[in-house]
């Protein structure tokens, strides 16, 4: 894994990469999680997700490989792009 750069905001912890993001409201956090779920489905690679009120922690590891693979770093980079492009939920109806 040393040849793959860890995306900004993510840390390597044991055999996983992890990122915690804080949001203004619980609703914003859930909106983000729903968008991550859609992205994860499209890449067929699914993070462990912990929601603590306005904080969301995402943990990526490739369970069937027993640790980190390129899939984890690719999804992490995609999540970073997603987080930068999400419109604020209060501007979206029925979000």
Secondary structure as GFF3:
##gff-version 3
##sequence-region A 1 95
A	DSSP	beta_strand	11	13	.	.	.	ID=ss1
A	DSSP	beta_strand	16	22	.	.	.	ID=ss2
A	DSSP	alpha_helix	26	43	.	.	.	ID=ss3
A	DSSP	beta_strand	48	52	.	.	.	ID=ss4
A	DSSP	beta_strand	55	60	.	.	.	ID=ss5
A	DSSP	three_ten_helix	63	65	.	.	.	ID=ss6
A	DSSP	alpha_helix	70	85	.	.	.	ID=ss7
A	DSSP	three_ten_helix	89	91	.	.	.	ID=ss8
###
